[in-house]
Amino acid sequence: MVLIENPKTGSASSVWDGQVVVLEPHHGWRQLGLGEVWAHRELLYFFIWRDLKVRYKQTAFGAAWAVLQPVLLMLVFSVSLGQLPNIGPAGVPYPLFVFAGLVPWTLFASSLSGASNSMVSGEAVITKVYFPRLLLPFASVGSFLLDFTISLGALAVVMLFFGVVPSLAIVWLPALTLMAVVTAVGVGTFLSAVNVRYRDVKYVLPFLVQLWMFASPVVYTSTLIPAKWQPVFALNPMTGVVDGFRWALIGGDRPDALILVSAVASLLVLLGSLAYFRRVERTFADVI
C-alpha cells in the first residue's frame, strides 16, 4: 500500500491492489456523519434487534411492559390529580387526556435513557472494531419504536372505551412521532458522549427525566401556562409533541405555534448534539 498526502487540502490517497481510496477530512453536513450511518444501515438494524432481544430476555411480561408503564402512570395521575380544577381541558375525560400525553412521553423518556447509556453499554464493541459510533444511540432509540407501537394500540382501546373517534388530523401523527424521536436522538446522543467521560450522567438522568416530564404538558393542559410564557414553554421540544399528539388524536384547537417552535428547537438540539458527538468520538475508545 502507498499513502500519498496532499499538504494543501489535508487529504490523502491510499493505493491498495490497484484501487485508490481517498481519505479526507469531512466538512459541512458530511461532518455530522449521517451519510456514514446510512451506509451502515444494515448494522443499525442488527443493533436494534440486539437491543430488543436483550431488553425482553428472561422477562415474565415481555413487551407487555410497553403498555403497563403508561397504564399504571395513568391510574396514579387520575387518582392523584384528576380531581383538580382546570388541570385538563373541558369535555375530555382526564384518564384519556393523560394517557394520550403519556404515550409519546414514554417513547421519549425510554429512548433518552437508552441512548444516554448506549456508549457505555457498548464498551466491548467500541474498543475492538470500528463502526460509526452514532449507530449505538440511534439503535437504542429505534428499538423503542416497537414499544411505542404497542402502546398506541392500548391508547386506541382507551379511546374506544370513552367513545372518542379521531379526526383527519391523525395523519399528522407520524410527523409528531418523528419530532419525539429527533428530540430523543439529539439529547440522548449528547448525553451518551458526556457519559463516556463523566459517569455522573446515569445518576442525574432519572432526575432529569422526571423534571422534564413536569416541565412538559403531560399531566396538565398547556393553557395553564400564562400567555407571556408560552413562547418560552414551547422551547421545550416535548411541549409541541405532547400537545400536537393530543390534538391529532382527541381533537381541540391545533397548537400551531407550539408545534412550530418545538420543531425548530428539536432540530437545533439534534444538529448541535451531532456536531459535539463527532468532535469527541475519536477519544471514546481511549476513555471508555
N, C-alpha and C positions, 0 to 999 in steps of 0.2 A: 504494500500500500504506500502511495506517495501523497503527502499532505502539502498543498500549495496555499499559502496565505496571501491575501491582498491587503497590504497595510493601509490603503486608502479607505476601504469600506469596512474592514474588520471581518470580512467573510473569509471562508476557507473552503477549498475543494479537495476532496479525497478521491484518489483513483484506486479502485479495487476491482481486480479482474476485468479491466477494460471499461468499467462503469464509473461514471463521475457522480459523486454525491456531494452536493453543496451544503455546507453548514454555515449559517449566517445568523446574526442577531435579529431578534424579532422587534418590529416597530409597529406602532398604531394598534389596530384591532387584533393583529396577529399576536401581539404581546399578551393578550388575555388568555390565550391557549384554547379557545373554544373550537378552533379548527382541529387541533390535536385530539380533543375529546371526541369529536365527531369521527375522526379517522379510527379511533379505538372503541367505537360504539359497541362492538361485539363483546369486548371485555367489560364494558359498562353493564351490559345485560347479565353477564356472568356474576359480577359483583352484587347486582340487585338480587338475583336468585340465591346467592350465597347468604346474603343478609336475611332474606325471608326464611330460609331453612334454619339458620342459627337462632332466629328470634322465636320460632314456634317449636323448636326441638324439645321434646320431653315436657310439653305443656298439656295440662288436662283439658283446657278450653280452646286452645289453638287460636284461630283467627276470630273467635267469639269475643276476645278481649277488645277488638276494634269497636264492638258495639257496647260492651259492658261499661267501659270507661265513660263515654259521654252520657249513657243512660243513667248511671249512678250519680254523676255530677248533676244531671238534670233534676233528679229526685231531691238531691240535697239543696240545690238552689231554689227549687219550687217550694220546698217546705220552709226554708230559712228566709228567703227574700220575696217569695211570690205574693205575700200579703201587703207589701209596702206600696203606698200610693204612687202612681205615675212611673213606676220602675220599668214598665213595659208599655207598648202602645195600646190604645183603647181598641177593643174588638178582637184582639188576638190572644188566645189562651197563653198564659205565661209559660207553661211547660213546652209548648211548641215554639214559642219565641226564643227561649233559652237554648233549646235543643238545636234549632236552626243556626244559632251562633256557635254552639259548641262543636258542631261537625267540622267547619273549616278551621276553627281554632285548634282542635285536636290534631288535625293534619299538620298545621304549622308547628305546634309545640313539640309533637313527636319527631317531626323531621328535623327541627332545630337541635333537639337533644342528640339525635343520632348523628347528624352531620358534625356537630361540635366535637364528638368523641371519635370520629371516624379515623383520623390520622393516628391517634394513639393506639386504637384497637388494631390498626393495620400495620403496626410496627414490624411484624415478622416479614411482611411482603415488601415494605418500603426499603428495608435495609438489605434486601437480596437482589431484587431486579428493578430495572427502570420501567416505568409506565407513567402516563400523565397522572400526577398526584390528585388533580381535580376529580378524577373518577371516583375517589373514595367518598367525599362529601356528596357528590352528585348521586351516587348509587344509594347512599343512606336515605336521601330524600325520596328517591324514586321507589324505594322498597315500601314506603308508607302509603303510596297511592292505592295499593290493594286494600289496606285497612280503610282508607277514605271511601273507596267504592262500596265496601261492605256497610259502613256507617251511613252512606247515602241511602242504601236500601232500608235501614232502620228508620231513617228520617221519613222516607216515603210511607212507612207503616204508621208513624205518628201522625203525619198529615192526613192519612186516610181515616184514622181514628177520630180526629177532630173535624173531619169533613171539609178540609181545605184542598182546593184544586189549584195548581199553579197556572199562571197565565203564560202568554207567549214570551214573557221576559225570561223564562227559564233557558232560552237559547244563550243568554249571557253567562250561564253557569261555568262553562269551560274557561272563559276568559278570566273570571273571578278566581277560579281554582288555580289558573296559571299565575295570577298575582300572588296568591298564597305560597305557591311553590317557589317563585322567584324570590320572595322575601325570605323564605326559609333557606334557600340556597345561598343567598347573599350573606345573611347574618351567620349561618352555620359555617360557611366557608371561611369567613373571617375568624370566627372563634376556634375553628379547627386549627388554623395556623398559629393562633395565640396559644392554644392548648399544648402545642408541641414544646414550647419553651416554658410556659407557666402553667403548671398543672392545677393552679387555683381555679381554673375555669370550671372544672367539674363540681366544685363546691359552690361557686357563685351561680351557676346555670339554673338550678332549681328555683332559687330565689328570684332570678331574673325573669324566668318564665311565669312564675306566679304573679310578680309585679306587673309584667306586661299584660297579662290577662285582664287585670282590673283597670289597666290604662286603656283597654280596648272595650268597645260596647258589646261585650259578650253576654253579660247578665243584666245590662240596663240599656235603655234606649239612648241613642246619641243626642236626642233632643234635650236631655238633662244638662248637657254642656252649654253654658252661655254662648250666645251668638258670636261675641267678640273673640272667644277662644276656639271656635270651630276650625279656623284655618290651621291653628297650631295642633289641634286634636287630629286633624287629617294627615299631619306629617307622620303619624304612626301608620305604616302601611296596612296594618291589620284593621284599621278603622274602616277604610273603604272596602276591604274584603268582606268583613263581617256584615256591615250594613248592606252592601250590594248583594251578598248571598241571601240575606233575608228578603230583600226586595224581589229578587229573581224567583223565590220560591213561594212566599206567602203574601206578596203584594205590598202596597203602600206607596209613598212618594219615592221617586227614583233619586237616589243621592248622587247626582251628577258631580257636584263639586268635590265631595268627599272621595269619590272613586278616582277622579282625575288627579287630585293632589296625592293621594295614596299611591297611585300607579307610578307617577313620576318619582316619588320618594323610594319606592321599592326598586325601580330601575337604577337610580343613583346608588343605592346601597349595594346592589349587585355588582355594578361596574367598579366601585371603589374597593369592594372586597376581593374581586378577581385580581385587580391590579396589585393589591397588597399581598395576596397569596402568591402570585407569580414572582414577586420581588423577593420573598423569603423562602420559597420552596427549595432552593438549592442547598439550604442548610439542614433540611429536615432529617436526612439520613444520619448526619453527624450528631444532631442534638437529641433526637428522639431516643 
